[in-house]
Amino acid sequence: MSALTLRLPDDKHDRLKALAQQRGMSLARLLDELTTQALVEFDTETRFLIRAQRGTNRVERGLQLLRKAQGIEA
C-alpha cells in the first residue's frame, strides 16, 4: 500500500473530516472510497470510448438490424 501526501486548504480539510465523521468512517477511508468512485467513472468512460470507436461507420448496419428486429422491411 502506498502513502500519499495531499495538500488541501484548511476549510476543505475540515469539511472532509466532517463528512467522514458524519458517515462514521475515518478520513482515510472516505478518501479511499472517493478515489475508488473516481476510478470507476474513469474506467467506465474509457470502456465507452473504446466501444464507440469500434462502432464508428457502423451506424447504417445498426439501423438495419434494428429495423429487422422490429419486423420493418428496409
SEFIZA-3560 file (N, C-alpha, C; in Angstrom, 3 decimals):
REM SEFIZA-3560
<numar><xx>0.849</xx><yy>-1.163</yy><zz>0.000</zz><atom>N</atom></numar>
<numar><xx>0.000</xx><yy>0.000</yy><zz>0.000</zz><atom>CA</atom></numar>
<numar><xx>0.898</xx><yy>1.231</yy><zz>0.000</zz><atom>C</atom></numar>
<numar><xx>0.468</xx><yy>2.271</yy><zz>-0.692</zz><atom>N</atom></numar>
<numar><xx>1.255</xx><yy>3.493</yy><zz>-0.800</zz><atom>CA</atom></numar>
<numar><xx>0.699</xx><yy>4.583</yy><zz>0.094</zz><atom>C</atom></numar>
<numar><xx>1.577</xx><yy>5.484</yy><zz>0.477</zz><atom>N</atom></numar>
<numar><xx>1.178</xx><yy>6.661</yy><zz>1.239</zz><atom>CA</atom></numar>
<numar><xx>1.160</xx><yy>7.849</yy><zz>0.284</zz><atom>C</atom></numar>
<numar><xx>0.272</xx><yy>8.780</yy><zz>0.536</zz><atom>N</atom></numar>
<numar><xx>0.113</xx><yy>9.937</yy><zz>-0.326</zz><atom>CA</atom></numar>
<numar><xx>-0.022</xx><yy>11.182</yy><zz>0.542</zz><atom>C</atom></numar>
<numar><xx>0.753</xx><yy>12.196</yy><zz>0.226</zz><atom>N</atom></numar>
<numar><xx>0.614</xx><yy>13.477</yy><zz>0.910</zz><atom>CA</atom></numar>
<numar><xx>-0.228</xx><yy>14.373</yy><zz>0.019</zz><atom>C</atom></numar>
<numar><xx>-1.294</xx><yy>14.894</yy><zz>0.576</zz><atom>N</atom></numar>
<numar><xx>-2.228</xx><yy>15.712</yy><zz>-0.185</zz><atom>CA</atom></numar>
<numar><xx>-2.359</xx><yy>17.065</yy><zz>0.503</zz><atom>C</atom></numar>
<numar><xx>-2.096</xx><yy>18.116</yy><zz>-0.227</zz><atom>N</atom></numar>
<numar><xx>-2.223</xx><yy>19.458</yy><zz>0.332</zz><atom>CA</atom></numar>
<numar><xx>-3.579</xx><yy>20.025</yy><zz>-0.039</zz><atom>C</atom></numar>
<numar><xx>-4.334</xx><yy>20.399</yy><zz>0.987</zz><atom>N</atom></numar>
<numar><xx>-5.671</xx><yy>20.961</yy><zz>0.804</zz><atom>CA</atom></numar>
<numar><xx>-5.799</xx><yy>22.239</yy><zz>1.619</zz><atom>C</atom></numar>
<numar><xx>-6.639</xx><yy>23.152</yy><zz>1.168</zz><atom>N</atom></numar>
<numar><xx>-6.945</xx><yy>24.306</yy><zz>2.015</zz><atom>CA</atom></numar>
<numar><xx>-7.580</xx><yy>23.805</yy><zz>3.326</zz><atom>C</atom></numar>
<numar><xx>-7.313</xx><yy>24.520</yy><zz>4.398</zz><atom>N</atom></numar>
<numar><xx>-7.812</xx><yy>24.102</yy><zz>5.711</zz><atom>CA</atom></numar>
<numar><xx>-9.325</xx><yy>23.908</yy><zz>5.727</zz><atom>C</atom></numar>
<numar><xx>-10.060</xx><yy>24.803</yy><zz>5.082</zz><atom>N</atom></numar>
<numar><xx>-11.521</xx><yy>24.693</yy><zz>5.115</zz><atom>CA</atom></numar>
<numar><xx>-12.000</xx><yy>23.426</yy><zz>4.401</zz><atom>C</atom></numar>
<numar><xx>-11.353</xx><yy>23.062</yy><zz>3.318</zz><atom>N</atom></numar>
<numar><xx>-11.729</xx><yy>21.828</yy><zz>2.616</zz><atom>CA</atom></numar>
<numar><xx>-11.388</xx><yy>20.609</yy><zz>3.467</zz><atom>C</atom></numar>
<numar><xx>-10.260</xx><yy>20.633</yy><zz>4.121</zz><atom>N</atom></numar>
<numar><xx>-9.863</xx><yy>19.535</yy><zz>5.005</zz><atom>CA</atom></numar>
<numar><xx>-10.879</xx><yy>19.379</yy><zz>6.137</zz><atom>C</atom></numar>
<numar><xx>-11.282</xx><yy>20.491</yy><zz>6.719</zz><atom>N</atom></numar>
<numar><xx>-12.268</xx><yy>20.450</yy><zz>7.805</zz><atom>CA</atom></numar>
<numar><xx>-13.600</xx><yy>19.882</yy><zz>7.317</zz><atom>C</atom></numar>
<numar><xx>-14.013</xx><yy>20.273</yy><zz>6.137</zz><atom>N</atom></numar>
<numar><xx>-15.280</xx><yy>19.779</yy><zz>5.577</zz><atom>CA</atom></numar>
<numar><xx>-15.209</xx><yy>18.287</yy><zz>5.286</zz><atom>C</atom></numar>
<numar><xx>-14.067</xx><yy>17.821</yy><zz>4.762</zz><atom>N</atom></numar>
<numar><xx>-13.906</xx><yy>16.394</yy><zz>4.502</zz><atom>CA</atom></numar>
<numar><xx>-13.909</xx><yy>15.586</yy><zz>5.800</zz><atom>C</atom></numar>
<numar><xx>-13.258</xx><yy>16.119</yy><zz>6.837</zz><atom>N</atom></numar>
<numar><xx>-13.269</xx><yy>15.444</yy><zz>8.136</zz><atom>CA</atom></numar>
<numar><xx>-14.692</xx><yy>15.354</yy><zz>8.670</zz><atom>C</atom></numar>
<numar><xx>-15.463</xx><yy>16.425</yy><zz>8.508</zz><atom>N</atom></numar>
<numar><xx>-16.849</xx><yy>16.428</yy><zz>8.979</zz><atom>CA</atom></numar>
<numar><xx>-17.689</xx><yy>15.413</yy><zz>8.197</zz><atom>C</atom></numar>
<numar><xx>-17.458</xx><yy>15.333</yy><zz>6.893</zz><atom>N</atom></numar>
<numar><xx>-18.179</xx><yy>14.362</yy><zz>6.071</zz><atom>CA</atom></numar>
<numar><xx>-17.849</xx><yy>12.944</yy><zz>6.500</zz><atom>C</atom></numar>
<numar><xx>-16.577</xx><yy>12.663</yy><zz>6.712</zz><atom>N</atom></numar>
<numar><xx>-16.155</xx><yy>11.332</yy><zz>7.164</zz><atom>CA</atom></numar>
<numar><xx>-16.786</xx><yy>10.999</yy><zz>8.509</zz><atom>C</atom></numar>
<numar><xx>-16.777</xx><yy>11.947</yy><zz>9.402</zz><atom>N</atom></numar>
<numar><xx>-17.357</xx><yy>11.730</yy><zz>10.725</zz><atom>CA</atom></numar>
<numar><xx>-18.859</xx><yy>11.462</yy><zz>10.612</zz><atom>C</atom></numar>
<numar><xx>-19.542</xx><yy>12.222</yy><zz>9.769</zz><atom>N</atom></numar>
<numar><xx>-20.981</xx><yy>12.037</yy><zz>9.571</zz><atom>CA</atom></numar>
<numar><xx>-21.276</xx><yy>10.637</yy><zz>9.030</zz><atom>C</atom></numar>
<numar><xx>-20.396</xx><yy>10.116</yy><zz>8.196</zz><atom>N</atom></numar>
<numar><xx>-20.584</xx><yy>8.788</yy><zz>7.611</zz><atom>CA</atom></numar>
<numar><xx>-20.030</xx><yy>7.682</yy><zz>8.503</zz><atom>C</atom></numar>
<numar><xx>-19.447</xx><yy>8.074</yy><zz>9.628</zz><atom>N</atom></numar>
<numar><xx>-18.943</xx><yy>7.085</yy><zz>10.584</zz><atom>CA</atom></numar>
<numar><xx>-17.694</xx><yy>6.364</yy><zz>10.111</zz><atom>C</atom></numar>
<numar><xx>-16.813</xx><yy>7.082</yy><zz>9.431</zz><atom>N</atom></numar>
<numar><xx>-15.586</xx><yy>6.467</yy><zz>8.932</zz><atom>CA</atom></numar>
<numar><xx>-14.431</xx><yy>7.426</yy><zz>9.104</zz><atom>C</atom></numar>
<numar><xx>-13.249</xx><yy>6.895</yy><zz>8.912</zz><atom>N</atom></numar>
<numar><xx>-12.057</xx><yy>7.742</yy><zz>9.007</zz><atom>CA</atom></numar>
<numar><xx>-11.924</xx><yy>8.570</yy><zz>7.729</zz><atom>C</atom></numar>
<numar><xx>-11.135</xx><yy>9.617</yy><zz>7.832</zz><atom>N</atom></numar>
<numar><xx>-10.866</xx><yy>10.453</yy><zz>6.660</zz><atom>CA</atom></numar>
<numar><xx>-10.146</xx><yy>9.628</yy><zz>5.586</zz><atom>C</atom></numar>
<numar><xx>-9.231</xx><yy>8.763</yy><zz>5.996</zz><atom>N</atom></numar>
<numar><xx>-8.513</xx><yy>7.914</yy><zz>5.038</zz><atom>CA</atom></numar>
<numar><xx>-9.489</xx><yy>7.003</yy><zz>4.294</zz><atom>C</atom></numar>
<numar><xx>-10.445</xx><yy>6.416</yy><zz>5.020</zz><atom>N</atom></numar>
<numar><xx>-11.441</xx><yy>5.530</yy><zz>4.383</zz><atom>CA</atom></numar>
<numar><xx>-12.319</xx><yy>6.323</yy><zz>3.418</zz><atom>C</atom></numar>
<numar><xx>-12.722</xx><yy>7.521</yy><zz>3.807</zz><atom>N</atom></numar>
<numar><xx>-13.533</xx><yy>8.360</yy><zz>2.927</zz><atom>CA</atom></numar>
<numar><xx>-12.780</xx><yy>8.668</yy><zz>1.635</zz><atom>C</atom></numar>
<numar><xx>-11.529</xx><yy>9.059</yy><zz>1.756</zz><atom>N</atom></numar>
<numar><xx>-10.738</xx><yy>9.367</yy><zz>0.565</zz><atom>CA</atom></numar>
<numar><xx>-10.525</xx><yy>8.123</yy><zz>-0.290</zz><atom>C</atom></numar>
<numar><xx>-10.372</xx><yy>6.967</yy><zz>0.333</zz><atom>N</atom></numar>
<numar><xx>-10.250</xx><yy>5.722</yy><zz>-0.417</zz><atom>CA</atom></numar>
<numar><xx>-11.528</xx><yy>5.470</yy><zz>-1.220</zz><atom>C</atom></numar>
<numar><xx>-12.681</xx><yy>5.651</yy><zz>-0.607</zz><atom>N</atom></numar>
<numar><xx>-13.947</xx><yy>5.444</yy><zz>-1.307</zz><atom>CA</atom></numar>
<numar><xx>-14.139</xx><yy>6.454</yy><zz>-2.434</zz><atom>C</atom></numar>
<numar><xx>-13.783</xx><yy>7.715</yy><zz>-2.186</zz><atom>N</atom></numar>
<numar><xx>-13.936</xx><yy>8.745</yy><zz>-3.219</zz><atom>CA</atom></numar>
<numar><xx>-13.019</xx><yy>8.491</yy><zz>-4.410</zz><atom>C</atom></numar>
<numar><xx>-11.795</xx><yy>8.054</yy><zz>-4.145</zz><atom>N</atom></numar>
<numar><xx>-10.888</xx><yy>7.768</yy><zz>-5.259</zz><atom>CA</atom></numar>
<numar><xx>-11.329</xx><yy>6.520</yy><zz>-6.017</zz><atom>C</atom></numar>
<numar><xx>-11.885</xx><yy>5.538</yy><zz>-5.321</zz><atom>N</atom></numar>
<numar><xx>-12.418</xx><yy>4.356</yy><zz>-5.998</zz><atom>CA</atom></numar>
<numar><xx>-13.557</xx><yy>4.754</yy><zz>-6.922</zz><atom>C</atom></numar>
<numar><xx>-14.427</xx><yy>5.611</yy><zz>-6.450</zz><atom>N</atom></numar>
<numar><xx>-15.545</xx><yy>6.083</yy><zz>-7.270</zz><atom>CA</atom></numar>
<numar><xx>-15.040</xx><yy>6.829</yy><zz>-8.513</zz><atom>C</atom></numar>
<numar><xx>-14.043</xx><yy>7.665</yy><zz>-8.349</zz><atom>N</atom></numar>
<numar><xx>-13.480</xx><yy>8.404</yy><zz>-9.481</zz><atom>CA</atom></numar>
<numar><xx>-12.865</xx><yy>7.443</yy><zz>-10.497</zz><atom>C</atom></numar>
<numar><xx>-12.184</xx><yy>6.405</yy><zz>-10.023</zz><atom>N</atom></numar>
<numar><xx>-11.569</xx><yy>5.439</yy><zz>-10.929</zz><atom>CA</atom></numar>
<numar><xx>-12.614</xx><yy>4.599</yy><zz>-11.662</zz><atom>C</atom></numar>
<numar><xx>-13.700</xx><yy>4.249</yy><zz>-10.991</zz><atom>N</atom></numar>
<numar><xx>-14.787</xx><yy>3.519</yy><zz>-11.646</zz><atom>CA</atom></numar>
<numar><xx>-15.374</xx><yy>4.371</yy><zz>-12.769</zz><atom>C</atom></numar>
<numar><xx>-15.593</xx><yy>5.656</yy><zz>-12.507</zz><atom>N</atom></numar>
<numar><xx>-16.110</xx><yy>6.554</yy><zz>-13.541</zz><atom>CA</atom></numar>
<numar><xx>-15.131</xx><yy>6.663</yy><zz>-14.709</zz><atom>C</atom></numar>
<numar><xx>-13.849</xx><yy>6.765</yy><zz>-14.410</zz><atom>N</atom></numar>
<numar><xx>-12.822</xx><yy>6.848</yy><zz>-15.448</zz><atom>CA</atom></numar>
<numar><xx>-12.807</xx><yy>5.584</yy><zz>-16.301</zz><atom>C</atom></numar>
<numar><xx>-12.836</xx><yy>4.422</yy><zz>-15.643</zz><atom>N</atom></numar>
<numar><xx>-12.821</xx><yy>3.155</yy><zz>-16.368</zz><atom>CA</atom></numar>
<numar><xx>-14.065</xx><yy>2.997</yy><zz>-17.241</zz><atom>C</atom></numar>
<numar><xx>-15.212</xx><yy>3.405</yy><zz>-16.722</zz><atom>N</atom></numar>
<numar><xx>-16.452</xx><yy>3.321</yy><zz>-17.491</zz><atom>CA</atom></numar>
<numar><xx>-16.381</xx><yy>4.202</yy><zz>-18.727</zz><atom>C</atom></numar>
<numar><xx>-15.908</xx><yy>5.416</yy><zz>-18.569</zz><atom>N</atom></numar>
<numar><xx>-15.777</xx><yy>6.327</yy><zz>-19.709</zz><atom>CA</atom></numar>
<numar><xx>-14.793</xx><yy>5.769</yy><zz>-20.738</zz><atom>C</atom></numar>
<numar><xx>-13.685</xx><yy>5.222</yy><zz>-20.268</zz><atom>N</atom></numar>
<numar><xx>-12.688</xx><yy>4.659</yy><zz>-21.171</zz><atom>CA</atom></numar>
<numar><xx>-13.272</xx><yy>3.499</yy><zz>-21.973</zz><atom>C</atom></numar>
<numar><xx>-13.987</xx><yy>2.590</yy><zz>-21.294</zz><atom>N</atom></numar>
<numar><xx>-14.608</xx><yy>1.466</yy><zz>-21.999</zz><atom>CA</atom></numar>
<numar><xx>-15.636</xx><yy>1.953</yy><zz>-23.011</zz><atom>C</atom></numar>
<numar><xx>-16.419</xx><yy>2.958</yy><zz>-22.638</zz><atom>N</atom></numar>
<numar><xx>-17.414</xx><yy>3.512</yy><zz>-23.550</zz><atom>CA</atom></numar>
<numar><xx>-16.746</xx><yy>4.087</yy><zz>-24.797</zz><atom>C</atom></numar>
<numar><xx>-15.670</xx><yy>4.848</yy><zz>-24.611</zz><atom>N</atom></numar>
<numar><xx>-14.984</xx><yy>5.455</yy><zz>-25.752</zz><atom>CA</atom></numar>
<numar><xx>-14.387</xx><yy>4.395</yy><zz>-26.673</zz><atom>C</atom></numar>
<numar><xx>-13.855</xx><yy>3.325</yy><zz>-26.103</zz><atom>N</atom></numar>
<numar><xx>-13.311</xx><yy>2.235</yy><zz>-26.917</zz><atom>CA</atom></numar>
<numar><xx>-14.424</xx><yy>1.580</yy><zz>-27.734</zz><atom>C</atom></numar>
<numar><xx>-15.544</xx><yy>1.309</yy><zz>-27.084</zz><atom>N</atom></numar>
<numar><xx>-16.663</xx><yy>0.695</yy><zz>-27.802</zz><atom>CA</atom></numar>
<numar><xx>-17.235</xx><yy>1.635</yy><zz>-28.852</zz><atom>C</atom></numar>
<numar><xx>-17.307</xx><yy>2.919</yy><zz>-28.547</zz><atom>N</atom></numar>
<numar><xx>-17.808</xx><yy>3.890</yy><zz>-29.520</zz><atom>CA</atom></numar>
<numar><xx>-16.901</xx><yy>3.930</yy><zz>-30.740</zz><atom>C</atom></numar>
<numar><xx>-15.601</xx><yy>3.849</yy><zz>-30.522</zz><atom>N</atom></numar>
<numar><xx>-14.653</xx><yy>3.868</yy><zz>-31.641</zz><atom>CA</atom></numar>
<numar><xx>-14.837</xx><yy>2.632</yy><zz>-32.517</zz><atom>C</atom></numar>
<numar><xx>-15.085</xx><yy>1.481</yy><zz>-31.894</zz><atom>N</atom></numar>
<numar><xx>-15.309</xx><yy>0.256</yy><zz>-32.670</zz><atom>CA</atom></numar>
<numar><xx>-16.584</xx><yy>0.358</yy><zz>-33.494</zz><atom>C</atom></numar>
<numar><xx>-17.546</xx><yy>1.157</yy><zz>-33.031</zz><atom>N</atom></numar>
<numar><xx>-18.818</xx><yy>1.293</yy><zz>-33.736</zz><atom>CA</atom></numar>
<numar><xx>-18.818</xx><yy>2.371</yy><zz>-34.808</zz><atom>C</atom></numar>
<numar><xx>-17.736</xx><yy>3.110</yy><zz>-34.934</zz><atom>N</atom></numar>
<numar><xx>-17.659</xx><yy>4.160</yy><zz>-35.947</zz><atom>CA</atom></numar>
<numar><xx>-17.891</xx><yy>3.557</yy><zz>-37.333</zz><atom>C</atom></numar>
<numar><xx>-18.677</xx><yy>4.240</yy><zz>-38.130</zz><atom>N</atom></numar>
<numar><xx>-19.012</xx><yy>3.828</yy><zz>-39.501</zz><atom>CA</atom></numar>
<numar><xx>-19.887</xx><yy>2.583</yy><zz>-39.552</zz><atom>C</atom></numar>
<numar><xx>-20.543</xx><yy>2.246</yy><zz>-38.467</zz><atom>N</atom></numar>
<numar><xx>-21.433</xx><yy>1.085</yy><zz>-38.449</zz><atom>CA</atom></numar>
<numar><xx>-22.870</xx><yy>1.492</yy><zz>-38.144</zz><atom>C</atom></numar>
<numar><xx>-23.160</xx><yy>2.778</yy><zz>-38.239</zz><atom>N</atom></numar>
<numar><xx>-24.489</xx><yy>3.279</yy><zz>-37.895</zz><atom>CA</atom></numar>
<numar><xx>-25.548</xx><yy>2.664</yy><zz>-38.802</zz><atom>C</atom></numar>
<numar><xx>-25.336</xx><yy>2.701</yy><zz>-40.103</zz><atom>N</atom></numar>
<numar><xx>-26.341</xx><yy>2.179</yy><zz>-41.029</zz><atom>CA</atom></numar>
<numar><xx>-26.607</xx><yy>0.699</yy><zz>-40.790</zz><atom>C</atom></numar>
<numar><xx>-25.562</xx><yy>-0.080</yy><zz>-40.556</zz><atom>N</atom></numar>
<numar><xx>-25.747</xx><yy>-1.509</yy><zz>-40.276</zz><atom>CA</atom></numar>
<numar><xx>-26.541</xx><yy>-1.701</yy><zz>-38.990</zz><atom>C</atom></numar>
<numar><xx>-26.266</xx><yy>-0.902</yy><zz>-37.990</zz><atom>N</atom></numar>
<numar><xx>-27.015</xx><yy>-0.982</yy><zz>-36.739</zz><atom>CA</atom></numar>
<numar><xx>-28.480</xx><yy>-0.662</yy><zz>-36.932</zz><atom>C</atom></numar>
<numar><xx>-28.767</xx><yy>0.359</yy><zz>-37.744</zz><atom>N</atom></numar>
<numar><xx>-30.159</xx><yy>0.722</yy><zz>-38.025</zz><atom>CA</atom></numar>
<numar><xx>-30.870</xx><yy>-0.380</yy><zz>-38.804</zz><atom>C</atom></numar>
<numar><xx>-30.161</xx><yy>-1.014</yy><zz>-39.721</zz><atom>N</atom></numar>
<numar><xx>-30.740</xx><yy>-2.138</yy><zz>-40.471</zz><atom>CA</atom></numar>
<numar><xx>-31.122</xx><yy>-3.273</yy><zz>-39.528</zz><atom>C</atom></numar>
<numar><xx>-30.236</xx><yy>-3.568</yy><zz>-38.582</zz><atom>N</atom></numar>
<numar><xx>-30.516</xx><yy>-4.634</yy><zz>-37.618</zz><atom>CA</atom></numar>
<numar><xx>-31.712</xx><yy>-4.287</yy><zz>-36.739</zz><atom>C</atom></numar>
<numar><xx>-31.829</xx><yy>-3.037</yy><zz>-36.345</zz><atom>N</atom></numar>
<numar><xx>-32.969</xx><yy>-2.614</yy><zz>-35.543</zz><atom>CA</atom></numar>
<numar><xx>-34.267</xx><yy>-2.743</yy><zz>-36.332</zz><atom>C</atom></numar>
<numar><xx>-34.251</xx><yy>-2.315</yy><zz>-37.588</zz><atom>N</atom></numar>
<numar><xx>-35.458</xx><yy>-2.432</yy><zz>-38.417</zz><atom>CA</atom></numar>
<numar><xx>-35.838</xx><yy>-3.905</yy><zz>-38.593</zz><atom>C</atom></numar>
<numar><xx>-34.839</xx><yy>-4.757</yy><zz>-38.808</zz><atom>N</atom></numar>
<numar><xx>-35.099</xx><yy>-6.187</yy><zz>-38.961</zz><atom>CA</atom></numar>
<numar><xx>-35.722</xx><yy>-6.764</yy><zz>-37.684</zz><atom>C</atom></numar>
<numar><xx>-35.171</xx><yy>-6.376</yy><zz>-36.539</zz><atom>N</atom></numar>
<numar><xx>-35.682</xx><yy>-6.867</yy><zz>-35.253</zz><atom>CA</atom></numar>
<numar><xx>-37.112</xx><yy>-6.401</yy><zz>-35.010</zz><atom>C</atom></numar>
<numar><xx>-37.458</xx><yy>-5.237</yy><zz>-35.540</zz><atom>N</atom></numar>
<numar><xx>-38.808</xx><yy>-4.698</yy><zz>-35.380</zz><atom>CA</atom></numar>
<numar><xx>-39.756</xx><yy>-5.207</yy><zz>-36.452</zz><atom>C</atom></numar>
<numar><xx>-39.243</xx><yy>-5.998</yy><zz>-37.392</zz><atom>N</atom></numar>
<numar><xx>-40.078</xx><yy>-6.516</yy><zz>-38.464</zz><atom>CA</atom></numar>
<numar><xx>-40.382</xx><yy>-5.504</yy><zz>-39.539</zz><atom>C</atom></numar>
<numar><xx>-39.575</xx><yy>-4.481</yy><zz>-39.632</zz><atom>N</atom></numar>
<numar><xx>-39.760</xx><yy>-3.436</yy><zz>-40.639</zz><atom>CA</atom></numar>
<numar><xx>-38.869</xx><yy>-3.760</yy><zz>-41.836</zz><atom>C</atom></numar>
<numar><xx>-39.473</xx><yy>-3.835</yy><zz>-43.001</zz><atom>N</atom></numar>
<numar><xx>-38.699</xx><yy>-4.105</yy><zz>-44.216</zz><atom>CA</atom></numar>
<numar><xx>-37.965</xx><yy>-2.858</yy><zz>-44.635</zz><atom>C</atom></numar>
<numar><xx>-36.719</xx><yy>-3.006</yy><zz>-45.012</zz><atom>N</atom></numar>
<numar><xx>-35.912</xx><yy>-1.849</yy><zz>-45.416</zz><atom>CA</atom></numar>
<numar><xx>-35.849</xx><yy>-1.729</yy><zz>-46.916</zz><atom>C</atom></numar>
//
